Amino acid sequence: MTDRELVDLALEARKHAYAPYSHFAVGAALLCQNGRVFTGCNVENSAYGSTICAERTALVKAVSEGCTAGWTTIAIAGSGSDFCWPCGACRQMLYEFAPNLRVLAARSDGTFESALLSQLLPHGFGPESLQ
Ligand code: THU
């Protein structure tokens, strides 16, 4: 799967976003080593704090289907003219399972930039930190 294809899956997943409050639709696509892709969108709630981001939707889908390792790349597609980098909570959740994850942040026009999660969350707190 190419980066372009993964970003396109995130753009597709964005169509399912439930964002009646912010009107900011986000899609994500998480690629695993075995080629499986878990997609997600943001799902907002009238109790605003209960909202879940697209990245964490994809993450919980992967974990709940038994895929907890071998994550290589996540693509995120927002609705703005700027690249959609993951929020702090999503960085932390992703770090738990894949501290070396590649992150592709796309704009609404589909152009994207890449970075490593370890660059986005330096000195992250993970499972090893509890040892
Ligand atoms: N959001 C995401 O889904 N992912 C991000 O990386 C940034 C923010 C969502 C949360 C909320 O539904 C909307 O975008 C506005 O913050």
Backbone and ligand atoms as CSV (ligand in chain L), in Angstrom:
chain,resi,resn,atom,element,x,y,z
A,1,MET,N,N,0.857,-1.206,0.000
A,1,MET,CA,C,0.000,0.000,0.000
A,1,MET,C,C,0.886,1.247,0.000
A,2,THR,N,N,0.659,2.145,-0.913
A,2,THR,CA,C,1.453,3.363,-0.970
A,2,THR,C,C,0.888,4.405,0.005
A,3,ASP,N,N,1.707,5.400,0.299
A,3,ASP,CA,C,1.239,6.497,1.154
A,3,ASP,C,C,0.017,7.175,0.521
A,4,ARG,N,N,0.087,7.345,-0.787
A,4,ARG,CA,C,-1.029,7.993,-1.506
A,4,ARG,C,C,-2.332,7.227,-1.306
A,5,GLU,N,N,-2.225,5.893,-1.411
A,5,GLU,CA,C,-3.425,5.059,-1.255
A,5,GLU,C,C,-3.964,5.137,0.174
A,6,LEU,N,N,-3.058,5.188,1.156
A,6,LEU,CA,C,-3.501,5.252,2.554
A,6,LEU,C,C,-4.184,6.587,2.844
A,7,VAL,N,N,-3.627,7.660,2.306
A,7,VAL,CA,C,-4.255,8.978,2.475
A,7,VAL,C,C,-5.635,8.989,1.810
A,8,ASP,N,N,-5.732,8.350,0.668
A,8,ASP,CA,C,-7.033,8.296,-0.013
A,8,ASP,C,C,-8.068,7.531,0.818
A,9,LEU,N,N,-7.618,6.493,1.532
A,9,LEU,CA,C,-8.536,5.761,2.415
A,9,LEU,C,C,-8.984,6.644,3.578
A,10,ALA,N,N,-8.071,7.475,4.071
A,10,ALA,CA,C,-8.438,8.408,5.145
A,10,ALA,C,C,-9.455,9.434,4.637
A,11,LEU,N,N,-9.250,9.901,3.424
A,11,LEU,CA,C,-10.202,10.857,2.828
A,11,LEU,C,C,-11.582,10.204,2.668
A,12,GLU,N,N,-11.577,8.948,2.310
A,12,GLU,CA,C,-12.830,8.201,2.148
A,12,GLU,C,C,-13.531,8.027,3.508
A,13,ALA,N,N,-12.730,7.670,4.523
A,13,ALA,CA,C,-13.277,7.466,5.870
A,13,ALA,C,C,-13.867,8.764,6.427
A,14,ARG,N,N,-13.294,9.878,6.026
A,14,ARG,CA,C,-13.763,11.190,6.487
A,14,ARG,C,C,-15.228,11.422,6.121
A,15,LYS,N,N,-15.687,10.775,5.070
A,15,LYS,CA,C,-17.082,10.957,4.626
A,15,LYS,C,C,-18.075,10.476,5.674
A,16,HIS,N,N,-17.613,9.579,6.570
A,16,HIS,CA,C,-18.503,9.046,7.603
A,16,HIS,C,C,-18.458,9.862,8.901
A,17,ALA,N,N,-17.658,10.920,8.920
A,17,ALA,CA,C,-17.509,11.709,10.151
A,17,ALA,C,C,-18.881,12.183,10.655
A,18,TYR,N,N,-19.032,12.108,11.976
A,18,TYR,CA,C,-20.227,12.662,12.612
A,18,TYR,C,C,-19.748,13.890,13.387
A,19,ALA,N,N,-19.878,15.045,12.763
A,19,ALA,CA,C,-19.315,16.263,13.341
A,19,ALA,C,C,-20.299,17.433,13.244
A,20,PRO,N,N,-21.498,17.264,13.859
A,20,PRO,CA,C,-22.506,18.325,13.751
A,20,PRO,C,C,-22.182,19.554,14.584
A,21,TYR,N,N,-21.229,19.453,15.499
A,21,TYR,CA,C,-20.913,20.584,16.381
A,21,TYR,C,C,-19.743,21.402,15.863
A,22,SER,N,N,-18.668,20.739,15.513
A,22,SER,CA,C,-17.504,21.484,15.014
A,22,SER,C,C,-17.561,21.679,13.498
A,23,HIS,N,N,-18.299,20.826,12.828
A,23,HIS,CA,C,-18.320,20.814,11.355
A,23,HIS,C,C,-16.936,20.578,10.775
A,24,PHE,N,N,-16.059,19.956,11.574
A,24,PHE,CA,C,-14.702,19.641,11.111
A,24,PHE,C,C,-14.598,18.119,10.991
A,25,ALA,N,N,-14.773,17.627,9.787
A,25,ALA,CA,C,-14.751,16.179,9.545
A,25,ALA,C,C,-13.311,15.700,9.405
A,26,VAL,N,N,-13.030,14.559,10.028
A,26,VAL,CA,C,-11.683,13.979,9.973
A,26,VAL,C,C,-11.812,12.486,9.675
A,27,GLY,N,N,-10.888,11.999,8.863
A,27,GLY,CA,C,-10.812,10.559,8.596
A,27,GLY,C,C,-9.410,10.070,8.873
A,28,ALA,N,N,-9.284,8.801,9.214
A,28,ALA,CA,C,-7.964,8.222,9.482
A,28,ALA,C,C,-7.906,6.816,8.911
A,29,ALA,N,N,-6.706,6.393,8.551
A,29,ALA,CA,C,-6.498,5.024,8.061
A,29,ALA,C,C,-5.182,4.524,8.643
A,30,LEU,N,N,-5.275,3.423,9.386
A,30,LEU,CA,C,-4.126,2.851,10.098
A,30,LEU,C,C,-3.691,1.569,9.391
A,31,LEU,N,N,-2.445,1.550,8.933
A,31,LEU,CA,C,-1.920,0.407,8.172
A,31,LEU,C,C,-1.060,-0.481,9.065
A,32,CYS,N,N,-1.314,-1.784,8.989
A,32,CYS,CA,C,-0.532,-2.762,9.750
A,32,CYS,C,C,0.387,-3.531,8.802
A,33,GLN,N,N,1.420,-4.122,9.398
A,33,GLN,CA,C,2.434,-4.849,8.631
A,33,GLN,C,C,1.837,-5.913,7.710
A,34,ASN,N,N,0.766,-6.555,8.183
A,34,ASN,CA,C,0.153,-7.632,7.402
A,34,ASN,C,C,-0.755,-7.112,6.292
A,35,GLY,N,N,-0.759,-5.791,6.115
A,35,GLY,CA,C,-1.545,-5.208,5.032
A,35,GLY,C,C,-2.953,-4.798,5.421
A,36,ARG,N,N,-3.367,-5.179,6.636
A,36,ARG,CA,C,-4.711,-4.778,7.066
A,36,ARG,C,C,-4.768,-3.282,7.329
A,37,VAL,N,N,-5.879,-2.682,7.005
A,37,VAL,CA,C,-6.074,-1.246,7.247
A,37,VAL,C,C,-7.331,-1.065,8.094
A,38,PHE,N,N,-7.207,-0.281,9.150
A,38,PHE,CA,C,-8.355,0.065,9.984
A,38,PHE,C,C,-8.648,1.547,9.774
A,39,THR,N,N,-9.856,1.855,9.382
A,39,THR,CA,C,-10.205,3.255,9.149
A,39,THR,C,C,-11.047,3.780,10.308
A,40,GLY,N,N,-11.141,5.082,10.392
A,40,GLY,CA,C,-11.954,5.690,11.435
A,40,GLY,C,C,-12.311,7.119,11.074
A,41,CYS,N,N,-13.315,7.639,11.758
A,41,CYS,CA,C,-13.698,9.039,11.578
A,41,CYS,C,C,-13.969,9.617,12.967
A,42,ASN,N,N,-14.049,10.934,13.051
A,42,ASN,CA,C,-14.404,11.513,14.343
A,42,ASN,C,C,-15.902,11.349,14.575
A,43,VAL,N,N,-16.231,11.064,15.817
A,43,VAL,CA,C,-17.634,10.882,16.210
A,43,VAL,C,C,-17.883,11.811,17.397
A,44,GLU,N,N,-18.601,12.897,17.125
A,44,GLU,CA,C,-18.843,13.896,18.169
A,44,GLU,C,C,-20.075,13.526,18.988
A,45,ASN,N,N,-20.250,14.274,20.073
A,45,ASN,CA,C,-21.353,13.993,20.984
A,45,ASN,C,C,-21.858,15.301,21.558
A,46,SER,N,N,-23.154,15.341,21.880
A,46,SER,CA,C,-23.736,16.559,22.450
A,46,SER,C,C,-23.090,16.902,23.793
A,47,ALA,N,N,-22.575,15.886,24.495
A,47,ALA,CA,C,-21.685,16.128,25.635
A,47,ALA,C,C,-20.286,16.204,25.018
A,48,TYR,N,N,-19.868,17.407,24.674
A,48,TYR,CA,C,-18.714,17.597,23.780
A,48,TYR,C,C,-17.482,16.766,24.147
A,49,GLY,N,N,-17.227,16.649,25.452
A,49,GLY,CA,C,-16.013,15.959,25.894
A,49,GLY,C,C,-16.023,14.471,25.587
A,50,SER,N,N,-17.174,13.946,25.215
A,50,SER,CA,C,-17.268,12.517,24.895
A,50,SER,C,C,-16.883,12.228,23.451
A,51,THR,N,N,-16.561,13.268,22.716
A,51,THR,CA,C,-16.146,13.111,21.318
A,51,THR,C,C,-14.903,12.235,21.203
A,52,ILE,N,N,-14.868,11.419,20.136
A,52,ILE,CA,C,-13.657,10.645,19.866
A,52,ILE,C,C,-13.106,11.070,18.503
A,53,CYS,N,N,-11.811,11.229,18.427
A,53,CYS,CA,C,-11.140,11.628,17.179
A,53,CYS,C,C,-11.078,10.456,16.197
A,54,ALA,N,N,-10.859,10.786,14.952
A,54,ALA,CA,C,-10.758,9.777,13.895
A,54,ALA,C,C,-9.626,8.786,14.171
A,55,GLU,N,N,-8.492,9.281,14.634
A,55,GLU,CA,C,-7.335,8.416,14.871
A,55,GLU,C,C,-7.627,7.391,15.963
A,56,ARG,N,N,-8.292,7.842,17.024
A,56,ARG,CA,C,-8.581,6.909,18.115
A,56,ARG,C,C,-9.693,5.942,17.729
A,57,THR,N,N,-10.591,6.363,16.845
A,57,THR,CA,C,-11.584,5.417,16.337
A,57,THR,C,C,-10.873,4.289,15.594
A,58,ALA,N,N,-9.934,4.645,14.726
A,58,ALA,CA,C,-9.181,3.624,13.977
A,58,ALA,C,C,-8.377,2.755,14.943
A,59,LEU,N,N,-7.772,3.387,15.932
A,59,LEU,CA,C,-6.966,2.650,16.915
A,59,LEU,C,C,-7.809,1.633,17.685
A,60,VAL,N,N,-8.947,2.045,18.178
A,60,VAL,CA,C,-9.743,1.102,18.978
A,60,VAL,C,C,-10.337,0.009,18.100
A,61,LYS,N,N,-10.577,0.315,16.850
A,61,LYS,CA,C,-11.026,-0.743,15.941
A,61,LYS,C,C,-9.928,-1.795,15.784
A,62,ALA,N,N,-8.690,-1.346,15.608
A,62,ALA,CA,C,-7.578,-2.287,15.440
A,62,ALA,C,C,-7.408,-3.143,16.695
A,63,VAL,N,N,-7.346,-2.493,17.844
A,63,VAL,CA,C,-7.110,-3.226,19.097
A,63,VAL,C,C,-8.259,-4.178,19.381
A,64,SER,N,N,-9.466,-3.722,19.151
A,64,SER,CA,C,-10.633,-4.561,19.472
A,64,SER,C,C,-10.791,-5.723,18.508
A,65,GLU,N,N,-10.052,-5.668,17.407
A,65,GLU,CA,C,-10.065,-6.809,16.484
A,65,GLU,C,C,-8.779,-7.623,16.597
A,66,GLY,N,N,-8.028,-7.373,17.666
A,66,GLY,CA,C,-6.870,-8.211,17.970
A,66,GLY,C,C,-5.572,-7.770,17.340
A,67,CYS,N,N,-5.578,-6.633,16.661
A,67,CYS,CA,C,-4.346,-6.142,16.026
A,67,CYS,C,C,-3.720,-5.074,16.924
A,68,THR,N,N,-2.723,-5.470,17.692
A,68,THR,CA,C,-2.116,-4.547,18.662
A,68,THR,C,C,-0.642,-4.281,18.374
A,69,ALA,N,N,-0.119,-4.891,17.321
A,69,ALA,CA,C,1.312,-4.730,17.007
A,69,ALA,C,C,1.504,-4.667,15.503
A,70,GLY,N,N,2.680,-4.185,15.113
A,70,GLY,CA,C,3.013,-4.158,13.690
A,70,GLY,C,C,2.359,-3.013,12.928
A,71,TRP,N,N,1.993,-1.968,13.635
A,71,TRP,CA,C,1.406,-0.813,12.952
A,71,TRP,C,C,2.535,-0.021,12.295
A,72,THR,N,N,2.375,0.285,11.033
A,72,THR,CA,C,3.455,0.979,10.334
A,72,THR,C,C,3.158,2.459,10.093
A,73,THR,N,N,1.946,2.761,9.646
A,73,THR,CA,C,1.644,4.136,9.229
A,73,THR,C,C,0.191,4.474,9.528
A,74,ILE,N,N,-0.037,5.730,9.908
A,74,ILE,CA,C,-1.416,6.217,9.997
A,74,ILE,C,C,-1.548,7.462,9.139
A,75,ALA,N,N,-2.604,7.507,8.346
A,75,ALA,CA,C,-2.900,8.704,7.553
A,75,ALA,C,C,-4.103,9.404,8.169
A,76,ILE,N,N,-4.045,10.732,8.192
A,76,ILE,CA,C,-5.123,11.526,8.789
A,76,ILE,C,C,-5.517,12.611,7.789
A,77,ALA,N,N,-6.805,12.700,7.527
A,77,ALA,CA,C,-7.285,13.706,6.581
A,77,ALA,C,C,-8.300,14.613,7.261
A,78,GLY,N,N,-7.968,15.881,7.364
A,78,GLY,CA,C,-8.869,16.845,7.991
A,78,GLY,C,C,-9.658,17.618,6.943
A,79,SER,N,N,-10.369,18.624,7.427
A,79,SER,CA,C,-11.220,19.400,6.528
A,79,SER,C,C,-10.647,20.775,6.225
A,80,GLY,N,N,-9.562,21.098,6.873
A,80,GLY,CA,C,-9.026,22.440,6.743
A,80,GLY,C,C,-8.009,22.580,5.623
A,81,SER,N,N,-7.548,23.810,5.456
A,81,SER,CA,C,-6.537,24.072,4.431
A,81,SER,C,C,-5.152,23.745,4.968
A,82,ASP,N,N,-5.082,23.412,6.271
A,82,ASP,CA,C,-3.793,23.073,6.887
A,82,ASP,C,C,-3.687,21.555,7.066
A,83,PHE,N,N,-2.472,21.066,7.225
A,83,PHE,CA,C,-2.274,19.640,7.462
A,83,PHE,C,C,-2.891,19.258,8.808
A,84,CYS,N,N,-3.505,18.073,8.859
A,84,CYS,CA,C,-4.192,17.652,10.079
A,84,CYS,C,C,-3.305,16.710,10.889
A,85,TRP,N,N,-2.542,17.274,11.799
A,85,TRP,CA,C,-1.695,16.474,12.683
A,85,TRP,C,C,-2.519,16.014,13.877
A,86,PRO,N,N,-2.199,14.859,14.445
A,86,PRO,CA,C,-3.021,14.333,15.543
A,86,PRO,C,C,-2.939,15.188,16.811
A,87,CYS,N,N,-4.034,15.223,17.554
A,87,CYS,CA,C,-4.066,15.974,18.813
A,87,CYS,C,C,-3.215,15.240,19.859
A,88,GLY,N,N,-3.009,15.867,20.982
A,88,GLY,CA,C,-2.155,15.291,22.027
A,88,GLY,C,C,-2.659,13.952,22.542
A,89,ALA,N,N,-3.970,13.847,22.737
A,89,ALA,CA,C,-4.531,12.593,23.254
A,89,ALA,C,C,-4.307,11.462,22.267
A,90,CYS,N,N,-4.459,11.742,20.989
A,90,CYS,CA,C,-4.246,10.701,19.967
A,90,CYS,C,C,-2.771,10.318,19.883
A,91,ARG,N,N,-1.881,11.286,19.977
A,91,ARG,CA,C,-0.441,10.972,19.969
A,91,ARG,C,C,-0.115,10.005,21.103
A,92,GLN,N,N,-0.660,10.297,22.271
A,92,GLN,CA,C,-0.397,9.448,23.437
A,92,GLN,C,C,-0.960,8.044,23.240
A,93,MET,N,N,-2.173,7.949,22.752
A,93,MET,CA,C,-2.797,6.631,22.543
A,93,MET,C,C,-2.030,5.820,21.507
A,94,LEU,N,N,-1.599,6.480,20.429
A,94,LEU,CA,C,-0.848,5.781,19.382
A,94,LEU,C,C,0.511,5.325,19.901
A,95,TYR,N,N,1.140,6.157,20.725
A,95,TYR,CA,C,2.477,5.865,21.261
A,95,TYR,C,C,2.486,4.564,22.056
A,96,GLU,N,N,1.378,4.269,22.713
A,96,GLU,CA,C,1.258,3.051,23.516
A,96,GLU,C,C,1.554,1.795,22.684
A,97,PHE,N,N,1.084,1.800,21.451
A,97,PHE,CA,C,1.178,0.602,20.617
A,97,PHE,C,C,2.260,0.701,19.545
A,98,ALA,N,N,2.610,1.923,19.144
A,98,ALA,CA,C,3.524,2.070,18.003
A,98,ALA,C,C,4.349,3.349,18.111
A,99,PRO,N,N,5.336,3.355,19.013
A,99,PRO,CA,C,6.127,4.577,19.187
A,99,PRO,C,C,6.903,4.987,17.930
A,100,ASN,N,N,7.122,4.032,17.025
A,100,ASN,CA,C,7.861,4.355,15.791
A,100,ASN,C,C,6.951,4.557,14.579
A,101,LEU,N,N,5.680,4.766,14.837
A,101,LEU,CA,C,4.693,4.914,13.761
A,101,LEU,C,C,5.042,6.089,12.839
A,102,ARG,N,N,4.774,5.900,11.541
A,102,ARG,CA,C,4.839,7.025,10.606
A,102,ARG,C,C,3.473,7.689,10.564
A,103,VAL,N,N,3.462,9.003,10.488
A,103,VAL,CA,C,2.208,9.757,10.481
A,103,VAL,C,C,2.134,10.587,9.201
A,104,LEU,N,N,1.062,10.405,8.452
A,104,LEU,CA,C,0.823,11.205,7.247
A,104,LEU,C,C,-0.327,12.155,7.546
A,105,ALA,N,N,-0.065,13.442,7.473
A,105,ALA,CA,C,-1.085,14.454,7.775
A,105,ALA,C,C,-1.509,15.119,6.475
A,106,ALA,N,N,-2.794,14.970,6.160
A,106,ALA,CA,C,-3.287,15.489,4.879
A,106,ALA,C,C,-4.140,16.739,5.057
A,107,ARG,N,N,-4.194,17.500,3.987
A,107,ARG,CA,C,-5.114,18.635,3.915
A,107,ARG,C,C,-6.360,18.180,3.164
A,108,SER,N,N,-7.369,19.039,3.165
A,108,SER,CA,C,-8.626,18.620,2.513
A,108,SER,C,C,-8.436,18.393,1.015
A,109,ASP,N,N,-7.405,19.007,0.427
A,109,ASP,CA,C,-7.186,18.784,-1.015
A,109,ASP,C,C,-6.395,17.502,-1.285
A,110,GLY,N,N,-6.040,16.774,-0.215
A,110,GLY,CA,C,-5.379,15.479,-0.384
A,110,GLY,C,C,-3.862,15.531,-0.352
A,111,THR,N,N,-3.271,16.707,-0.400
A,111,THR,CA,C,-1.814,16.802,-0.277
A,111,THR,C,C,-1.441,16.487,1.176
A,112,PHE,N,N,-0.234,15.925,1.364
A,112,PHE,CA,C,0.110,15.512,2.724
A,112,PHE,C,C,1.597,15.667,3.018
A,113,GLU,N,N,1.896,15.679,4.310
A,113,GLU,CA,C,3.269,15.694,4.808
A,113,GLU,C,C,3.427,14.504,5.748
A,114,SER,N,N,4.678,14.070,5.970
A,114,SER,CA,C,4.880,12.939,6.873
A,114,SER,C,C,5.844,13.303,7.997
A,115,ALA,N,N,5.691,12.594,9.101
A,115,ALA,CA,C,6.580,12.755,10.253
A,115,ALA,C,C,6.537,11.449,11.038
A,116,LEU,N,N,7.470,11.290,11.954
A,116,LEU,CA,C,7.436,10.130,12.840
A,116,LEU,C,C,6.718,10.522,14.120
A,117,LEU,N,N,5.980,9.562,14.696
A,117,LEU,CA,C,5.298,9.832,15.961
A,117,LEU,C,C,6.314,10.247,17.022
A,118,SER,N,N,7.510,9.650,16.959
A,118,SER,CA,C,8.541,9.992,17.948
A,118,SER,C,C,8.988,11.459,17.821
A,119,GLN,N,N,8.773,12.047,16.644
A,119,GLN,CA,C,9.065,13.483,16.493
A,119,GLN,C,C,7.905,14.319,17.045
A,120,LEU,N,N,6.685,13.785,16.877
A,120,LEU,CA,C,5.496,14.531,17.329
A,120,LEU,C,C,5.305,14.440,18.840
A,121,LEU,N,N,5.854,13.346,19.413
A,121,LEU,CA,C,5.728,13.146,20.867
A,121,LEU,C,C,7.088,12.713,21.422
A,122,PRO,N,N,8.043,13.637,21.488
A,122,PRO,CA,C,9.373,13.273,21.998
A,122,PRO,C,C,9.303,12.926,23.492
A,123,HIS,N,N,10.175,12.009,23.899
A,123,HIS,CA,C,10.217,11.579,25.307
A,123,HIS,C,C,8.837,11.121,25.771
A,124,GLY,N,N,8.156,10.361,24.916
A,124,GLY,CA,C,6.805,9.920,25.240
A,124,GLY,C,C,6.767,8.965,26.423
A,125,PHE,N,N,5.631,8.924,27.060
A,125,PHE,CA,C,5.399,8.009,28.181
A,125,PHE,C,C,4.708,6.773,27.630
A,126,GLY,N,N,5.367,5.617,27.784
A,126,GLY,CA,C,4.786,4.388,27.252
A,126,GLY,C,C,4.883,3.256,28.266
A,127,PRO,N,N,4.532,2.045,27.823
A,127,PRO,CA,C,4.537,0.901,28.732
A,127,PRO,C,C,5.875,0.691,29.446
A,128,GLU,N,N,6.988,0.974,28.728
A,128,GLU,CA,C,8.309,0.770,29.337
A,128,GLU,C,C,8.556,1.745,30.483
A,129,SER,N,N,7.873,2.869,30.434
A,129,SER,CA,C,8.056,3.881,31.474
A,129,SER,C,C,7.582,3.380,32.828
A,130,LEU,N,N,6.746,2.336,32.822
A,130,LEU,CA,C,6.203,1.808,34.070
A,130,LEU,C,C,7.121,0.773,34.703
A,131,GLN,N,N,8.195,0.380,33.965
A,131,GLN,CA,C,9.088,-0.673,34.482
A,131,GLN,C,C,9.970,-0.112,35.610
L,1,THU,N1,N,-10.282,15.801,15.452
L,1,THU,C1,C,-9.892,14.571,14.992
L,1,THU,O1,O,-10.727,13.694,14.741
L,1,THU,N2,N,-8.573,14.354,14.808
L,1,THU,C2,C,-7.603,15.297,14.933
L,1,THU,O2,O,-6.432,15.032,14.716
L,1,THU,C3,C,-7.966,16.656,15.330
L,1,THU,C4,C,-9.360,16.846,15.814
L,1,THU,C5,C,-11.730,16.070,15.586
L,1,THU,C6,C,-12.247,16.191,16.994
L,1,THU,C7,C,-13.476,17.053,16.775
L,1,THU,O3,O,-14.558,16.220,16.396
L,1,THU,C8,C,-13.124,17.927,15.578
L,1,THU,O4,O,-12.018,17.289,14.945
L,1,THU,C9,C,-12.736,19.345,15.958
L,1,THU,O5,O,-11.773,19.369,16.926
